[in-house]
Amino acid sequence: MKYIPLLSAARVGDTVVTSGLTGGFPKGLVIGSVRSIERVEGDLFQSANITPEVDVSKLEEVLVISTPRPFDERATDDGSLLPKQLEKRER
């Protein structure tokens, strides 16, 4: 985990959870625990190594959530452009 403020109270063993502030993930999902904290003299931030809550090598399924592109920017399954994309290129 990067960009942890130097004045943060983070300590080894702390539980890391999602904040929900960015809208990308719901608040309160447990990510893991702080394994170590790294501070480099002169840096404005510190970083932490996180031990995942789950053994990712044993996951059988995952769900990837992303923000879709607007419909008129997508290509079809065969890689051809959609009609709105063709209109934009013809102009």
C-alpha positions in Angstrom: 0.0 0.0 0.0 1.5 3.3 -1.1 1.1 7.0 -0.1 0.4 6.5 3.6 0.9 9.9 5.4 4.0 10.0 7.6 1.8 11.0 10.6 -0.5 8.0 10.1 -1.1 5.9 13.2 -0.8 2.7 11.0 1.0 -0.1 12.9 2.1 -3.7 12.0 -0.9 -6.0 12.6 -3.6 -3.4 11.9 -6.5 -4.6 9.7 -6.8 -2.9 6.3 -10.3 -2.3 5.1 -11.8 -0.4 2.1 -13.0 3.2 2.9 -15.7 3.4 0.3 -14.6 7.0 -0.5 -13.7 6.5 -4.1 -16.9 4.6 -5.0 -14.9 1.8 -6.4 -15.5 -0.6 -3.5 -18.0 -0.6 -0.7 -17.0 0.6 2.7 -15.7 -2.0 5.2 -14.4 -4.9 3.0 -11.4 -6.5 4.8 -8.3 -6.5 2.5 -5.7 -7.9 4.9 -3.4 -6.8 7.7 -0.2 -4.7 7.8 2.8 -7.0 7.7 5.4 -4.2 7.6 5.8 -0.5 7.2 8.5 1.1 5.1 9.8 4.6 5.7 12.4 6.2 3.5 14.2 9.2 4.8 13.3 12.3 2.8 10.1 10.8 1.3 6.8 12.5 2.0 4.9 9.3 2.4 5.5 5.8 3.8 4.3 2.5 2.4 3.1 -0.8 3.9 3.2 -4.4 2.9 -0.2 -6.1 3.3 -0.9 -9.7 4.0 -4.1 -10.6 2.1 -7.1 -11.7 4.2 -7.6 -14.7 1.9 -5.2 -17.1 0.3 -5.5 -15.9 -3.3 -3.9 -19.1 -4.7 -7.0 -21.0 -3.5 -9.6 -18.7 -5.1 -11.7 -20.5 -7.7 -13.7 -17.6 -9.0 -13.3 -13.8 -8.9 -15.5 -11.0 -10.1 -13.8 -8.1 -11.8 -15.8 -4.8 -11.7 -14.9 -2.0 -14.0 -16.5 1.1 -15.3 -17.7 0.4 -18.8 -16.8 2.8 -21.7 -19.7 4.7 -23.3 -21.5 2.5 -25.8 -20.5 4.4 -28.8 -16.8 3.8 -28.0 -17.0 0.0 -27.9 -16.2 -2.4 -30.7 -18.3 -5.4 -31.7 -17.2 -8.9 -30.9 -15.5 -9.3 -34.3 -13.5 -6.1 -33.7 -15.5 -4.0 -36.2 -16.7 -0.5 -35.2 -20.2 0.3 -34.2 -22.3 2.6 -36.4 -21.6 5.7 -34.3 -17.9 5.1 -34.5 -18.1 4.9 -38.3 -20.0 8.1 -38.4 -17.3 9.9 -36.4 -14.6 8.6 -38.7 -16.4 9.6 -41.9 -16.6 13.2 -40.8 
